[in-house]
Amino acid sequence: MEKLGSNIIESFTQRHPVLNAKINGFTQIPNRFLLRDDITIYEKMVWVILKKYKMRNAKCWPAEDTIAANVPCGITSVKKALNGLECKGLLIKSRDKQHRSNTYEIRI
């Protein structure tokens, strides 16, 4: 007998193979972040995806199209959300010579 939802997970991992390793884990999101009313839904979702990708030092470097595929939304919405998060002090965006995409440091 199949587990309930196994078809959904299998379909998801086929569409997003990059996330296959992360599908069984979890990401903790602070309630004080979720309950903020000054953050748009796109900003919240982008922040959650960045939190999922972060390393031990709170930094990550997914490309904007990767973030857009994970949210899901368009790249323009991702750029607006990243700028909004940076203006609100929840994110520090920088350019690193080591990585081709931007480096994001998550704050909360």
C-alpha positions as a Python dict, from the first residue, in 0.01 Angstrom:
ca = {
    (1, 'M'): (0, 0, 0),
    (2, 'E'): (132, 345, -94),
    (3, 'K'): (179, 620, 158),
    (4, 'L'): (-72, 901, 133),
    (5, 'G'): (78, 1188, -68),
    (6, 'S'): (362, 983, -217),
    (7, 'N'): (242, 1062, -571),
    (8, 'I'): (249, 1434, -492),
    (9, 'I'): (603, 1415, -354),
    (10, 'E'): (722, 1203, -647),
    (11, 'S'): (570, 1449, -896),
    (12, 'F'): (727, 1744, -712),
    (13, 'T'): (1075, 1589, -704),
    (14, 'Q'): (1056, 1511, -1075),
    (15, 'R'): (972, 1875, -1154),
    (16, 'H'): (1230, 2015, -909),
    (17, 'P'): (1525, 1770, -893),
    (18, 'V'): (1744, 2027, -716),
    (19, 'L'): (1513, 2013, -417),
    (20, 'N'): (1517, 1634, -396),
    (21, 'A'): (1779, 1639, -119),
    (22, 'K'): (1585, 1897, 83),
    (23, 'I'): (1237, 1743, 49),
    (24, 'N'): (1261, 1531, 364),
    (25, 'G'): (1394, 1806, 590),
    (26, 'F'): (1219, 2104, 742),
    (27, 'T'): (1277, 2476, 783),
    (28, 'Q'): (1197, 2658, 1104),
    (29, 'I'): (1029, 2994, 1053),
    (30, 'P'): (993, 3226, 1355),
    (31, 'N'): (637, 3328, 1441),
    (32, 'R'): (742, 3690, 1482),
    (33, 'F'): (839, 3687, 1113),
    (34, 'L'): (520, 3513, 996),
    (35, 'L'): (295, 3752, 1188),
    (36, 'R'): (451, 4074, 1055),
    (37, 'D'): (197, 4273, 854),
    (38, 'D'): (450, 4504, 686),
    (39, 'I'): (585, 4223, 466),
    (40, 'T'): (414, 4113, 143),
    (41, 'I'): (339, 3749, 71),
    (42, 'Y'): (613, 3742, -196),
    (43, 'E'): (867, 3883, 50),
    (44, 'K'): (768, 3617, 303),
    (45, 'M'): (796, 3335, 52),
    (46, 'V'): (1132, 3456, -85),
    (47, 'W'): (1265, 3486, 270),
    (48, 'V'): (1144, 3133, 351),
    (49, 'I'): (1314, 2993, 39),
    (50, 'L'): (1638, 3175, 125),
    (51, 'K'): (1616, 3039, 480),
    (52, 'K'): (1580, 2690, 333),
    (53, 'Y'): (1898, 2736, 128),
    (54, 'K'): (2107, 2905, 400),
    (55, 'M'): (2423, 2750, 538),
    (56, 'R'): (2542, 2757, 900),
    (57, 'N'): (2663, 3117, 872),
    (58, 'A'): (2315, 3239, 759),
    (59, 'K'): (2441, 3295, 403),
    (60, 'C'): (2317, 3144, 78),
    (61, 'W'): (2355, 3215, -292),
    (62, 'P'): (2069, 3075, -501),
    (63, 'A'): (2013, 3239, -839),
    (64, 'E'): (1706, 3457, -884),
    (65, 'D'): (1554, 3209, -1132),
    (66, 'T'): (1600, 2931, -875),
    (67, 'I'): (1418, 3139, -614),
    (68, 'A'): (1142, 3219, -865),
    (69, 'A'): (1095, 2849, -944),
    (70, 'N'): (1072, 2764, -575),
    (71, 'V'): (827, 3039, -471),
    (72, 'P'): (671, 3005, -757),
    (73, 'C'): (653, 3348, -916),
    (74, 'G'): (829, 3556, -1180),
    (75, 'I'): (1184, 3689, -1158),
    (76, 'T'): (1052, 4048, -1142),
    (77, 'S'): (851, 3959, -830),
    (78, 'V'): (1162, 3800, -678),
    (79, 'K'): (1369, 4113, -745),
    (80, 'K'): (1101, 4336, -587),
    (81, 'A'): (1076, 4103, -287),
    (82, 'L'): (1455, 4096, -241),
    (83, 'N'): (1470, 4476, -253),
    (84, 'G'): (1182, 4503, -6),
    (85, 'L'): (1347, 4259, 235),
    (86, 'E'): (1674, 4447, 208),
    (87, 'C'): (1503, 4782, 278),
    (88, 'K'): (1332, 4633, 585),
    (89, 'G'): (1662, 4501, 722),
    (90, 'L'): (1570, 4132, 690),
    (91, 'L'): (1831, 4059, 427),
    (92, 'I'): (2178, 4174, 328),
    (93, 'K'): (2256, 4128, -41),
    (94, 'S'): (2617, 4132, -156),
    (95, 'R'): (2830, 4020, -447),
    (96, 'D'): (3094, 3756, -383),
    (97, 'K'): (3378, 3678, -624),
    (98, 'Q'): (3354, 3313, -525),
    (99, 'H'): (2993, 3271, -646),
    (100, 'R'): (2834, 3377, -975),
    (101, 'S'): (2507, 3485, -816),
    (102, 'N'): (2439, 3727, -531),
    (103, 'T'): (2511, 3622, -174),
    (104, 'Y'): (2225, 3671, 71),
    (105, 'E'): (2260, 3696, 447),
    (106, 'I'): (1936, 3638, 634),
    (107, 'R'): (1847, 3858, 931),
    (108, 'I'): (1571, 3829, 1190),
}
